[in-house]
Amino acid sequence: MNTIRNDRDRARLNSFLSCAVVLLAVGLPAFAQKAALIDINLDLDPAATSIHWTLNTTVHTVHGSFKLKNGSFHIDPVTGDASGQIVIDANTGESGDSPRDNRMQSLVLESPKYPTITFRPTHVVGKVDLATPGPVTVQGFLNLHGQDHPMQITVNLHPQAATVALVAHFAVPYVAWGLKDPSTFIFRTDKEVILDIDATGMPAANSSRATNSVVRTILNPSEVHSAR
């Protein structure tokens, strides 16, 4: 009798192990892929982000920079909906020429009154995959000088070991948006400024929690059930 019972137990164990192998071989990649599509959360590292601007004039090309204050955003890769905010410190705008920078801060940006430049993403067009390099189009609103302006920015994603590099190049028509034209009778400037952003995004912890949960469910369903 014991021999029969042991044979039955071994058969049940073998059946369970076979099911587990099938789940691991077939189910895990599918579930993990689905979990990976739940959401994407990125925090931008100000210390590893550079923001450069370029302004052409009749005399020479002016180069300058801004500093990122903070930035984080959420993307639903299924719908493309996005939220969050990227904040640039307008007071950090500089070109290496103090008199010129003082005019930029006080007359053009009016940074004491409008201390930040922000971008709020609303939608992403294209496949967002933190493991695969490629471009996406980010739609949203750029708030400059206290006013929102719709923007579409092409962002190139470059996955790295534990982070994602985000590179963007776009023009801002600051004069058309109501900012003062710094041109004089002799010294003329372009009516738009070019921005080049090279940022480092760090995936938030909850971006991987869903995948880990699926893995635990397949490997040890009783553990998940008991945790409830």
C-alpha positions in Angstrom: 0.0 0.0 0.0 2.8 2.4 0.9 4.5 1.6 -2.4 1.4 2.5 -4.3 1.0 5.7 -2.4 4.6 6.7 -2.9 4.3 6.0 -6.6 1.2 8.2 -6.7 3.1 11.0 -4.9 6.0 10.8 -7.2 3.7 10.9 -10.2 2.0 14.0 -8.8 5.4 15.6 -8.2 6.6 14.9 -11.7 3.3 16.3 -13.1 3.8 19.5 -11.0 7.4 19.8 -12.1 6.4 19.3 -15.8 3.8 22.1 -15.5 6.3 24.4 -13.8 8.8 23.8 -16.6 6.2 24.6 -19.2 5.2 27.8 -17.4 8.8 28.9 -17.1 9.6 28.1 -20.8 6.4 29.5 -22.2 4.5 31.5 -19.7 7.2 33.5 -18.0 8.4 35.5 -21.1 4.8 36.3 -22.0 3.9 37.4 -18.5 7.1 39.3 -18.0 6.6 41.1 -21.3 3.1 42.1 -20.3 4.3 43.3 -16.9 7.1 45.3 -18.6 4.3 47.2 -20.5 2.5 48.2 -17.3 4.3 51.5 -16.8 7.7 53.2 -17.1 8.9 55.7 -14.5 12.1 57.7 -15.0 13.8 60.1 -12.7 16.3 62.5 -14.3 19.7 63.0 -12.6 20.5 66.7 -12.6 24.2 66.0 -12.0 24.3 63.9 -15.1 22.2 66.1 -17.4 23.5 68.9 -19.6 21.4 71.5 -21.3 23.1 73.6 -24.0 21.6 76.4 -26.0 22.8 78.1 -29.2 21.8 81.5 -30.6 23.0 82.7 -34.0 23.7 86.4 -34.4 25.1 88.7 -37.2 28.4 88.9 -35.3 29.0 85.4 -34.0 27.3 82.3 -32.6 26.5 82.4 -28.9 26.7 79.2 -26.9 25.4 78.8 -23.3 23.9 76.5 -20.9 21.2 75.9 -18.3 21.0 73.5 -15.3 18.3 71.0 -14.7 16.5 71.5 -11.4 14.6 68.2 -11.3 12.7 65.9 -13.6 10.6 62.8 -13.5 7.9 61.4 -15.7 5.6 58.4 -16.1 4.7 56.7 -19.4 2.0 54.1 -20.1 3.6 52.2 -23.0 0.2 50.7 -24.0 -1.6 54.0 -24.5 1.4 56.3 -24.9 -0.1 58.6 -22.2 2.6 60.5 -20.2 2.7 62.7 -17.2 5.3 64.4 -15.0 7.4 67.5 -15.2 11.0 68.5 -16.3 12.1 71.7 -14.6 15.0 73.9 -15.8 16.4 76.6 -13.5 16.1 79.8 -15.6 18.4 81.7 -13.2 21.3 79.4 -14.2 21.2 80.5 -17.9 24.7 81.8 -18.9 27.0 82.2 -21.9 30.2 83.2 -20.2 29.8 86.9 -20.8 28.5 88.7 -17.7 27.0 91.8 -19.3 25.2 89.7 -22.0 24.0 87.2 -19.4 22.6 90.0 -17.2 20.6 91.4 -20.1 19.4 87.9 -20.9 18.3 87.3 -17.3 16.7 90.7 -16.7 15.3 91.7 -20.2 14.6 88.5 -22.1 13.9 85.7 -19.6 12.9 87.9 -16.7 14.1 85.1 -14.5 13.4 86.9 -11.2 9.7 86.8 -12.2 9.8 83.5 -14.1 12.4 81.4 -12.3 11.8 78.1 -14.1 11.3 76.7 -17.6 9.2 73.5 -17.5 8.2 70.8 -19.9 5.1 68.7 -19.1 4.8 65.5 -21.3 1.3 64.4 -22.2 1.9 61.7 -24.9 4.6 59.6 -26.4 4.5 58.4 -30.0 6.6 55.4 -30.8 7.7 52.2 -29.0 9.1 53.0 -25.5 11.6 50.2 -24.7 14.2 50.9 -22.0 16.2 47.9 -23.4 16.3 49.0 -27.1 17.8 52.2 -28.5 15.7 54.3 -30.8 13.7 57.6 -31.2 10.3 58.5 -29.8 8.3 61.7 -30.2 7.3 63.3 -26.9 4.3 65.6 -27.1 3.6 68.1 -24.3 3.7 71.7 -23.2 6.8 73.9 -22.7 6.1 76.7 -20.2 8.4 79.6 -20.9 8.0 83.1 -19.5 4.8 82.0 -17.7 3.0 80.8 -20.8 2.3 77.2 -22.0 3.2 76.3 -25.6 2.5 73.0 -27.3 5.7 71.2 -28.3 6.7 68.0 -30.1 10.2 66.9 -29.2 12.1 63.9 -30.8 14.0 62.1 -28.0 16.6 59.4 -28.8 16.8 56.7 -26.1 20.2 55.0 -25.5 19.9 52.2 -22.9 23.0 51.8 -20.7 23.8 49.4 -17.9 21.5 50.7 -15.2 20.3 54.0 -16.7 18.9 55.4 -20.0 20.5 58.3 -21.9 17.9 60.7 -23.4 19.2 63.0 -26.2 17.0 65.8 -27.7 17.6 68.6 -30.2 14.9 71.2 -30.9 14.2 74.9 -31.5 12.3 77.3 -29.3 10.8 80.4 -31.2 11.2 82.6 -28.1 10.4 85.9 -29.9 7.1 84.5 -31.4 6.3 83.3 -27.9 6.4 86.8 -26.6 9.9 87.2 -25.2 11.9 90.4 -25.9 14.0 90.4 -29.0 17.6 91.3 -27.9 18.5 92.6 -31.3 19.8 96.2 -31.8 20.1 98.3 -34.9 23.6 96.8 -35.6 23.6 93.6 -33.6 20.9 91.2 -34.8 20.0 87.8 -33.3 17.9 84.9 -34.6 14.3 84.7 -33.4 14.7 81.2 -32.2 17.2 79.5 -29.9 18.4 75.9 -30.3 18.4 73.6 -27.3 20.4 70.4 -27.0 19.6 68.2 -24.0 21.7 65.2 -22.9 20.0 63.7 -19.9 20.4 60.6 -17.8 17.2 58.8 -16.7 17.1 56.3 -13.8 14.2 53.8 -13.9 12.2 54.1 -10.7 12.0 51.1 -8.4 8.3 50.4 -9.2 9.1 50.0 -12.9 10.5 46.6 -12.2 8.2 45.5 -9.4 5.5 44.2 -11.7 7.9 41.9 -13.5 9.3 40.6 -10.2 5.8 39.9 -9.0 5.0 37.8 -12.1 8.2 35.9 -11.7 7.3 35.1 -8.0 3.8 34.1 -9.0 5.1 31.5 -11.5 7.9 30.2 -9.4 6.0 30.0 -6.1 2.3 30.7 -6.4 1.7 29.6 -2.8 4.0 32.3 -1.5 2.0 35.0 -3.3 -1.3 33.5 -2.0 -0.1 33.4 1.6 1.1 37.0 1.3 -2.4 38.1 0.6 
